[in-house]
């Protein structure tokens, strides 16, 4: 009968499941036609993230930008270049670049994940992902790990064996179990692994054939595993990390503390380069604003002079003076042209100030007008070629970054060569076994921990474990790959050094060209002003409107050209510092890492004491300290750059096929600085014809952009 009942259940079950799976519910009828436009609109609508982040106050509460239509009187902000540099460092948590402004590919807008920020070194320092691990993540491989587990169980089983069912056939065998495991493991710096373990297994049963109805069995053990060939030693562990935690095809040999430190140093070089580029852009924008002011000053002076010529020509024609009938129209045409040039120059001032404000991290308009106060350098600078090349090969951050990359590859290659050996590990274990019918008891002696403390039942293991891939194909490929990467990095370094030498040479050429151009432009300014002065002196007797207007226009262009060449000379000086790698030092900007944590100082002091008072040993038998992977200065024949001088360390700076550089026997004589054009006006000239800042000021006293 029970068998027939189970057959009926088996036949009935599929019949119940089939209609249940295919049932869709009762059919529903609605009035009218269904409309799905609402659902389609919601599915295709652009959504915005629910991020409650307040907008920047500097954007919400800024004034309208200054334009030709809006230029109310403003306070003048006299700003030196040093203050501009300070503001740029203060406000550029996200580092901007001058060339990216108004570009469709501005990284601040198009790729914010790739833009440089002040957080990048700290992000690298705290990275945990493979290939981007920070120092703390690499050190975490040596943290002690504690693992524990505790499980309880009960099992009741009907048995057909009287030996397993309390001696009665058909009885129930009841088993109650408990399992406790605890392991404390520590990775050692030499590649070894040490662990302490504690295991307890409890079994309570109603079986009549057990000595005790409940028993506790377990042990306390210590285990040590030490690599002897592949992955052995402190050097390998510092470079690649513990060999037991690395997956060759995934992690490679770049997960150690030393490589993580080098990666942090590489990130610091990138940050330094970004700061350097920012300050270079700030200086360029500062001089752009300076030139914009000078151009506006010259354009306003030329406009005022043209207006005076037009007024004189109109007055003489009215009194019947012998002038060509087109003279007044020509002067009026030139007046409108000069007014257009003045407006364009004013607009250029607004745009140049906006670009500078952007790099300084300021809002669009804070009620003040920035006006540069620093004047360009006019003294001639004659740098020494050998010193400049030595400084460039020493200080350029790009070379330091490449050398860090080479050092990382050299260390990785050394660790990869260790994996060409078999994996041979020494394994040793010792344990104290315990047994008892109770775990802890005060009055009974047959307890588990009593047995442990008596140390009567012990065990040990000692042996070796070897793993060896036949052929070492993966290890050999890894070594060959690192050798090729290292060879490539060395060739890239050679090319970079050659490229930098060409950059320094170009900076020398630009410096000489810009100074000579500025010197000749100054002479042109003097000649143009003298020409205008002589024409104006004879204007009372014979007024040649065409010649006078052209002379005034030439004088204004000569002044703008002079200041343009003078600013180009100052930019050439900054470019020379840029190519030598001393631009941050030139701006008196220094980057340094923060202090250590207090325990690090204590540990460093303890190690220093140990080295000072340690026993003298044979240096050929033991190494007192690990091989350094960083030095306070460069090595080789490039010399060490010291502010104000170069002190070579020996060796040749150039290949032996070429003669070495020799510094000059004596420093070049100091050359007189260029004279400002305003001081070149002759003593007998009339003040109203001077193309100086005073002309533009007199034209419009309320003009906030007039250079006073």
C-alpha positions in Angstrom: 0.0 0.0 0.0 2.8 2.6 0.8 4.4 1.8 -2.6 1.1 2.4 -4.5 0.6 5.7 -2.6 4.1 7.0 -3.6 3.4 6.0 -7.2 0.2 8.0 -7.2 2.0 11.1 -5.7 4.7 10.8 -8.4 2.1 10.8 -11.2 0.0 13.7 -9.7 2.9 16.1 -9.1 3.7 16.9 -12.8 0.0 17.6 -13.4 0.0 20.2 -10.7 3.2 21.9 -11.7 2.5 22.3 -15.5 -0.6 24.5 -15.2 1.0 26.4 -12.4 4.0 27.4 -14.6 1.8 28.4 -17.6 -0.9 30.3 -15.8 -0.9 34.0 -16.5 -3.9 35.1 -14.5 -7.3 36.2 -15.7 -7.6 38.3 -18.8 -8.3 42.0 -18.1 -10.2 44.2 -20.5 -9.9 48.1 -20.5 -11.9 50.8 -22.2 -10.1 52.6 -25.0 -6.7 52.0 -26.5 -3.6 51.5 -24.3 -1.1 54.4 -24.2 2.6 53.7 -23.6 4.1 57.1 -24.4 4.6 57.9 -20.7 6.6 54.8 -20.0 8.7 55.2 -23.2 9.4 58.9 -22.2 10.5 57.9 -18.8 12.8 55.1 -20.1 14.5 57.4 -22.6 14.7 60.6 -20.5 18.2 61.9 -19.5 18.5 61.7 -15.7 20.7 63.6 -13.3 22.5 62.1 -10.3 20.9 62.9 -6.9 24.1 64.5 -5.5 23.5 67.3 -3.0 26.8 69.2 -3.5 26.5 73.0 -3.1 27.9 75.1 -6.0 31.1 77.0 -5.5 30.6 80.3 -3.9 33.3 81.9 -6.0 31.2 81.1 -9.1 27.7 82.0 -7.7 28.6 85.4 -6.2 31.1 86.7 -8.7 30.5 89.9 -10.6 30.1 90.1 -14.3 33.3 90.0 -16.4 34.8 93.2 -17.6 34.1 93.9 -21.2 34.1 97.0 -23.5 30.4 97.5 -22.5 31.0 96.9 -18.8 34.0 98.5 -17.2 33.0 100.4 -14.2 35.6 101.9 -11.9 37.4 99.2 -9.9 40.1 99.1 -7.2 43.5 98.4 -8.6 45.3 95.3 -7.3 49.0 95.9 -7.6 50.4 92.4 -7.9 54.0 91.3 -8.0 55.0 88.1 -9.7 55.9 86.5 -6.3 52.3 87.1 -5.1 51.0 85.5 -8.3 53.1 82.5 -7.7 51.9 82.2 -4.1 48.3 82.5 -5.1 48.7 79.8 -7.8 50.2 77.4 -5.2 47.5 78.2 -2.7 44.4 77.8 -4.9 45.4 75.1 -7.4 44.4 71.9 -5.6 43.4 70.8 -9.1 46.4 71.9 -11.2 45.4 73.8 -14.3 47.4 74.3 -17.5 47.5 77.5 -19.6 47.2 75.8 -23.0 44.1 73.8 -22.0 42.0 77.0 -21.5 39.1 77.2 -24.1 40.2 73.9 -25.6 37.7 71.2 -26.4 40.1 68.7 -24.8 40.5 70.6 -21.6 41.3 67.8 -19.1 39.6 69.5 -16.3 36.3 69.1 -18.2 36.8 66.3 -20.7 38.9 63.8 -18.5 38.8 64.9 -14.8 40.1 61.5 -13.8 43.4 62.2 -15.5 43.9 65.8 -14.3 46.7 66.4 -11.9 45.8 67.2 -8.3 47.5 67.6 -5.0 45.9 64.4 -3.9 47.7 62.2 -6.4 50.8 61.4 -4.3 48.6 60.5 -1.3 46.3 58.4 -3.6 49.3 56.5 -4.8 50.6 56.1 -1.3 47.3 54.5 -0.2 46.7 52.4 -3.2 45.7 48.7 -2.7 45.1 47.4 -6.2 47.6 45.2 -7.9 50.1 47.2 -10.0 49.2 50.4 -8.0 50.0 49.3 -4.4 51.1 51.9 -1.9 53.7 51.4 0.8 51.1 50.6 3.5 49.5 48.0 1.2 52.9 46.4 0.6 53.7 46.4 4.3 50.4 44.7 5.0 51.8 41.5 3.6 53.8 41.3 6.8 50.9 41.9 9.2 50.1 39.1 11.6 46.8 37.4 10.6 44.5 35.8 13.2 41.9 33.2 11.9 39.5 31.4 14.2 36.6 29.1 13.6 34.1 27.4 15.9 31.3 25.0 14.8 28.7 23.0 16.7 26.7 20.0 15.4 24.3 17.2 16.4 23.5 14.1 14.4 20.9 11.4 15.0 21.1 8.3 12.8 19.1 5.1 12.8 21.5 2.2 12.5 21.2 -1.5 11.6 24.4 -2.4 13.5 24.3 -3.1 17.2 27.9 -2.2 17.5 27.1 1.4 16.5 23.7 1.8 18.2 24.5 1.4 21.9 24.5 -2.3 21.5 20.8 -2.5 20.4 19.9 -3.2 16.8 17.7 -0.5 15.3 18.7 2.0 17.9 19.5 5.7 17.3 23.1 6.8 17.3 23.4 10.3 18.7 26.5 12.3 18.1 27.2 15.9 19.3 30.3 17.6 17.9 32.1 20.8 18.3 35.2 22.1 16.4 37.5 25.0 17.3 40.4 26.2 15.3 42.6 29.3 15.8 45.7 30.2 13.8 48.0 33.2 14.2 50.3 33.5 11.1 53.1 35.9 10.4 55.0 36.5 7.2 58.7 37.1 7.8 60.9 39.5 5.9 63.2 36.7 4.8 60.4 35.0 3.0 59.6 32.5 5.8 56.1 32.0 7.3 55.5 31.2 10.9 52.2 30.2 12.4 50.8 29.1 15.8 47.7 26.9 15.8 45.3 25.6 18.3 42.7 22.9 17.5 40.1 21.3 19.7 37.6 18.6 18.5 34.7 17.6 20.8 32.7 14.4 20.4 29.8 13.3 22.6 28.1 10.1 21.7 25.7 7.5 23.2 27.7 4.7 21.8 28.4 2.0 24.5 31.8 1.1 23.1 33.5 4.4 23.9 35.7 4.8 26.9 34.3 8.2 27.7 30.9 9.5 26.6 32.5 12.8 25.7 36.0 13.5 24.6 38.2 16.5 23.7 41.0 15.9 21.2 43.3 18.5 19.8 46.7 20.1 19.9 48.8 23.3 20.1 51.2 23.5 17.1 53.9 25.7 15.7 54.8 25.6 12.0 57.6 27.3 10.0 58.1 27.3 6.2 61.3 28.8 4.7 62.0 29.1 1.0 65.6 28.0 0.2 65.9 28.7 -3.5 63.3 30.6 -5.4 61.9 33.5 -3.4 64.5 33.1 -0.6 66.0 36.0 1.2 65.1 39.5 2.4 66.1 41.1 -0.9 63.5 39.1 -2.9 60.8 39.8 -0.4 61.5 43.5 -0.3 61.3 43.7 -4.1 58.6 41.2 -5.1 56.8 40.6 -1.9 56.3 37.2 -0.3 56.6 34.5 -2.9 53.7 32.5 -1.4 51.3 35.3 -2.1 52.3 36.2 -5.6 50.7 34.8 -8.8 53.5 34.9 -11.4 51.2 35.6 -14.4 49.3 38.3 -12.5 51.4 40.1 -9.9 54.9 39.5 -11.4 57.7 40.6 -9.1 56.6 44.2 -8.5 54.5 43.9 -5.2 57.3 44.5 -2.7 57.8 47.4 -0.4 60.8 48.8 -2.3 58.8 48.9 -5.6 55.9 50.5 -3.9 58.3 53.2 -2.5 59.7 53.7 -6.0 56.2 54.1 -7.4 55.5 56.7 -4.8 58.7 58.6 -5.8 57.7 58.4 -9.5 54.3 59.9 -8.5 56.1 62.7 -6.6 58.2 63.5 -9.8 55.0 63.7 -11.8 53.5 66.1 -9.1 56.7 68.2 -9.2 56.6 68.4 -13.0 52.9 69.5 -12.8 53.7 72.2 -10.2 56.6 73.4 -12.3 54.5 73.6 -15.5 51.8 75.5 -13.5 54.3 78.2 -12.3 55.7 78.5 -15.8 52.2 79.1 -17.2 51.6 81.6 -14.4 54.7 83.6 -15.3 53.7 83.5 -19.0 50.2 84.8 -18.2 51.7 87.5 -15.9 53.9 88.8 -18.7 51.0 88.6 -21.1 49.0 90.9 -18.9 52.0 93.2 -18.6 52.3 93.4 -22.4 48.6 93.9 -22.7 48.9 97.0 -20.4 51.8 98.3 -22.3 50.0 97.8 -25.6 47.0 99.6 -24.2 49.2 102.4 -23.0 50.8 102.8 -26.4 47.5 102.6 -28.2 45.9 105.2 -25.9 49.0 107.5 -26.4 48.8 107.1 -30.1 45.0 107.8 -30.1 45.6 111.0 -28.1 48.4 112.2 -30.3 46.2 111.5 -33.4 43.4 113.5 -31.9 45.6 116.4 -31.3 46.8 116.3 -34.9 43.2 116.1 -36.2 42.3 119.1 -34.0 45.3 121.1 -35.3 44.5 120.2 -38.9 40.8 121.2 -38.5 41.7 124.5 -36.9 44.2 125.4 -39.6 41.7 124.6 -42.4 39.1 126.7 -40.7 41.4 129.8 -40.7 42.5 129.1 -44.3 45.8 127.6 -43.7 47.5 126.1 -46.8 46.8 122.5 -46.2 45.6 119.8 -48.6 41.8 119.5 -48.4 42.1 115.8 -47.5 44.4 116.4 -44.6 41.5 116.7 -42.1 39.8 113.6 -43.4 43.0 111.6 -43.3 43.6 112.6 -39.7 40.0 111.8 -38.8 40.4 108.3 -40.5 43.5 107.7 -38.5 41.7 108.8 -35.3 39.0 106.2 -35.8 41.6 103.6 -36.6 43.5 104.4 -33.4 40.3 104.3 -31.4 39.6 100.8 -32.7 43.2 99.8 -31.8 42.7 101.3 -28.3 39.5 99.3 -27.8 41.1 96.1 -28.9 44.0 96.7 -26.6 41.6 97.3 -23.7 39.8 94.1 -24.5 43.1 92.3 -24.6 43.7 93.5 -21.1 40.4 92.1 -19.9 41.1 88.7 -21.6 44.7 88.5 -20.3 43.5 89.3 -16.8 40.9 86.6 -17.0 43.5 84.0 -18.1 45.7 85.0 -15.2 42.8 84.9 -12.8 42.0 81.4 -14.0 45.6 80.1 -13.3 45.6 81.8 -9.9 42.3 80.1 -8.9 40.5 83.4 -8.5 36.9 84.2 -9.5 36.1 86.0 -12.7 35.6 89.5 -11.1 36.1 90.3 -7.4 35.9 94.1 -7.8 39.6 94.5 -8.2 41.7 95.0 -11.4 45.0 93.1 -11.4 47.9 95.2 -12.6 51.5 93.8 -12.7 54.0 95.8 -10.7 57.2 93.8 -11.5 59.2 95.3 -14.4 61.1 92.9 -16.8 64.8 92.3 -16.1 67.0 94.4 -18.4 70.4 93.2 -17.3 72.2 90.9 -19.7 72.7 87.3 -18.4 75.5 85.2 -19.9 75.1 81.7 -18.6 77.9 79.1 -18.8 77.2 76.2 -21.1 79.0 73.5 -19.1 77.3 74.5 -15.9 73.9 74.7 -17.6 74.2 71.2 -19.1 75.4 69.8 -15.8 72.5 71.3 -14.0 70.1 70.0 -16.6 71.4 66.5 -16.4 71.2 66.7 -12.6 68.0 68.6 -11.9 65.6 67.7 -14.7 62.6 65.9 -13.1 62.0 63.9 -16.3 65.5 62.3 -16.0 64.9 61.6 -12.3 61.6 59.9 -13.1 63.2 57.8 -15.8 66.1 56.7 -13.5 63.5 55.7 -10.9 61.9 53.6 -13.6 65.2 52.0 -14.4 66.0 51.3 -10.8 62.6 49.6 -10.4 63.3 47.4 -13.5 66.7 46.5 -12.3 65.3 45.3 -8.9 62.5 43.4 -10.6 65.0 41.7 -12.9 67.1 40.7 -9.9 63.9 39.2 -8.3 62.8 37.5 -11.5 66.2 35.7 -11.8 65.5 34.2 -8.4 62.5 32.4 -9.9 64.7 30.6 -12.4 65.4 28.2 -9.5 63.1 25.5 -8.2 60.8 26.3 -5.4 62.3 24.4 -2.5 60.9 25.0 1.0 62.0 23.8 4.3 59.0 22.8 6.5 59.2 22.2 10.2 56.4 21.7 12.7 56.1 20.8 16.3 52.9 20.1 18.3 51.7 19.1 21.7 48.7 16.8 21.6 45.9 16.8 24.2 43.1 14.4 25.2 40.5 14.5 27.9 36.9 13.8 28.8 36.5 17.4 29.9 37.9 20.7 28.7 38.5 22.4 32.0 37.8 21.1 35.6 39.2 22.0 39.0 38.7 18.6 40.7 39.4 16.2 37.9 42.8 15.5 36.4 41.7 13.9 33.1 41.1 17.2 31.3 42.2 18.3 27.9 44.3 21.3 29.0 45.8 19.2 31.8 47.0 16.8 29.1 48.4 19.7 27.1 50.3 21.2 30.0 51.8 17.9 30.9 53.5 17.8 27.5 53.4 14.1 27.4 52.0 13.5 23.9 54.0 15.4 21.3 54.6 15.2 17.6 56.9 16.9 15.0 57.4 17.1 11.3 60.5 18.0 9.3 61.0 17.9 5.6 61.2 19.6 2.3 58.7 20.5 -0.4 59.9 21.2 -4.0 57.9 22.5 -6.9 59.7 22.8 -10.2 58.2 23.6 -13.6 60.0 21.6 -16.3 61.7 24.1 -18.6 61.0 27.3 -16.5 59.3 28.8 -19.6 57.3 31.4 -17.7 60.2 32.4 -15.5 62.6 32.7 -18.5 60.0 34.8 -20.4 59.6 37.1 -17.4 63.4 37.6 -17.2 63.7 38.3 -20.9 60.8 40.7 -20.8 62.4 42.7 -17.9 65.7 42.7 -19.7 64.1 44.2 -22.8 62.3 46.8 -20.7 65.5 47.7 -19.0 67.3 48.0 -22.3 64.6 50.2 -23.6 64.6 52.4 -20.5 68.3 52.9 -20.8 68.0 53.9 -24.5 65.2 56.3 -23.6 67.4 57.9 -20.9 70.2 58.4 -23.4 67.7 60.0 -25.8 66.2 62.2 -23.1 69.7 63.5 -22.1 70.5 64.3 -25.7 67.0 65.9 -26.1 67.6 68.0 -23.0 71.0 69.2 -24.3 69.3 70.4 -27.5 66.6 72.2 -25.4 69.3 74.0 -23.3 71.1 74.9 -26.6 67.8 76.4 -27.9 67.4 78.3 -24.6 70.8 79.8 -25.0 70.0 80.9 -28.6 66.7 82.3 -27.6 68.3 84.2 -24.7 70.9 85.9 -27.0 68.4 86.6 -29.7 65.8 88.2 -27.5 68.3 90.4 -25.7 69.8 91.7 -28.9 66.3 92.3 -30.3 65.3 94.2 -27.2 68.5 96.3 -27.4 67.9 97.1 -31.0 64.2 97.8 -30.3 65.3 100.3 -27.6 67.4 102.2 -30.2 64.4 102.1 -32.6 62.2 103.7 -29.9 64.7 106.5 -29.4 64.9 107.1 -33.1 61.1 107.0 -33.6 60.6 109.5 -30.8 63.2 111.8 -32.1 61.6 111.6 -35.5 58.2 112.5 -34.0 59.7 115.3 -32.0 61.4 116.9 -35.0 58.2 116.7 -37.1 56.2 118.3 -34.2 58.8 121.0 -33.8 58.2 122.2 -37.4 54.4 121.6 -37.3 53.8 125.3 -36.5 55.5 126.3 -39.8 54.7 123.4 -42.0 52.3 120.6 -40.9 52.6 117.4 -42.9 49.7 115.4 -41.6 50.5 112.2 -43.4 54.1 112.1 -42.2 53.3 113.1 -38.7 50.5 110.4 -38.4 52.8 107.7 -39.7 55.6 108.8 -37.4 53.3 108.6 -34.4 52.0 105.2 -35.4 55.6 104.0 -35.9 56.6 105.3 -32.5 53.7 103.5 -30.8 54.6 100.3 -32.6 58.2 100.6 -31.7 57.4 101.0 -28.0 55.1 97.9 -28.1 57.8 96.0 -30.0 60.4 96.9 -27.5 58.4 95.7 -24.5 57.4 92.6 -26.4 61.1 91.8 -27.0 62.0 92.7 -23.4 59.3 90.4 -22.1 60.5 87.7 -24.5 63.9 88.1 -23.0 62.5 87.5 -19.5 60.6 84.5 -20.8 63.8 83.2 -22.3 65.4 83.5 -18.8 62.5 81.5 -17.3 62.8 79.0 -20.2 66.5 78.5 -19.4 65.7 77.7 -15.8 62.9 75.4 -17.1 65.3 73.5 -19.4 67.9 73.3 -16.6 65.4 71.9 -14.1 65.9 74.8 -11.7 62.6 76.7 -12.3 61.2 75.8 -8.9 64.4 76.9 -7.2 64.2 80.1 -9.2 60.8 80.7 -7.8 62.0 79.7 -4.3 59.5 76.9 -4.2 60.6 73.7 -2.5 58.8 70.3 -2.3 59.3 68.0 0.7 57.6 65.0 2.2 55.8 65.2 5.5 57.2 63.9 8.8 57.2 60.3 9.8 55.0 58.9 12.5 56.4 58.9 16.1 57.0 55.1 16.2 59.1 55.4 13.0 61.5 57.8 14.7 61.8 55.5 17.7 62.5 52.5 15.5 65.1 54.5 13.5 66.8 55.5 16.7 66.9 51.9 17.9 68.4 50.7 14.7 71.0 53.5 14.7 72.1 52.5 18.2 72.3 48.9 17.1 74.6 49.8 14.2 76.8 52.1 16.3 77.4 49.5 19.1 77.3 46.4 17.0 80.2 44.0 16.9 82.9 44.5 14.2 82.6 41.7 11.7 84.3 40.8 8.4 82.6 42.8 5.7 83.1 39.9 3.3 81.1 37.6 5.5 78.0 39.6 6.2 76.3 42.8 5.0 75.7 45.5 7.6 73.0 47.2 5.6 70.9 46.6 2.5 72.0 48.0 -0.8 70.7 51.5 -1.2 68.3 52.2 -4.0 68.2 56.0 -3.5 71.0 58.6 -3.1 70.9 62.2 -1.9 72.6 63.3 -5.1 73.4 62.1 -8.6 76.2 59.6 -9.4 78.5 59.5 -12.3 80.2 62.4 -14.1 77.3 64.8 -14.3 78.2 66.8 -11.2 76.1 68.0 -8.3 74.2 71.3 -8.8 74.6 73.7 -5.9 72.7 77.0 -5.8 75.0 79.6 -7.4 77.7 77.1 -8.5 78.5 73.7 -10.0 80.9 71.4 -8.3 81.8 68.5 -10.7 82.3 65.1 -9.0 84.7 63.8 -11.6 84.5 62.0 -14.9 83.7 63.3 -18.3 80.4 65.1 -19.1 80.6 64.1 -22.8 81.8 61.0 -24.7 85.5 60.6 -24.9 85.5 61.2 -28.6 84.8 64.9 -28.0 86.9 67.3 -25.9 85.5 68.0 -22.4 83.9 71.3 -21.6 86.1 73.8 -19.9 84.7 76.7 -17.9 85.9 80.2 -18.7 89.0 81.4 -16.9 87.2 84.4 -15.5 83.5 85.4 -15.2 82.1 87.6 -18.0 82.1 91.3 -17.3 78.9 92.8 -16.2 77.1 94.5 -19.1 75.0 97.6 -18.6 71.3 97.0 -18.4 68.9 98.1 -21.1 67.6 101.6 -20.6 63.8 102.1 -20.4 62.4 104.0 -23.3 60.8 106.6 -21.0 64.2 107.7 -19.8 65.4 108.1 -23.4 63.3 111.2 -24.1 65.5 114.2 -24.9 65.6 117.0 -22.4 64.2 119.6 -24.8 61.2 117.6 -25.9 57.7 118.9 -25.3 55.8 116.9 -22.6 52.6 116.7 -24.6 54.3 114.7 -27.4 55.9 112.1 -25.2 54.4 108.7 -25.7 54.5 107.9 -22.1 52.0 106.6 -19.5 51.0 110.2 -18.6 49.4 110.7 -22.0 46.9 107.9 -21.5 46.3 109.0 -17.9 45.5 112.6 -18.9 43.1 111.4 -21.6 40.8 109.6 -19.2 41.4 110.0 -15.4 38.5 107.6 -14.6 40.0 104.8 -16.6 40.9 101.9 -14.2 43.2 100.4 -16.8 45.2 103.5 -17.4 48.8 102.9 -16.3 49.7 105.7 -13.8 
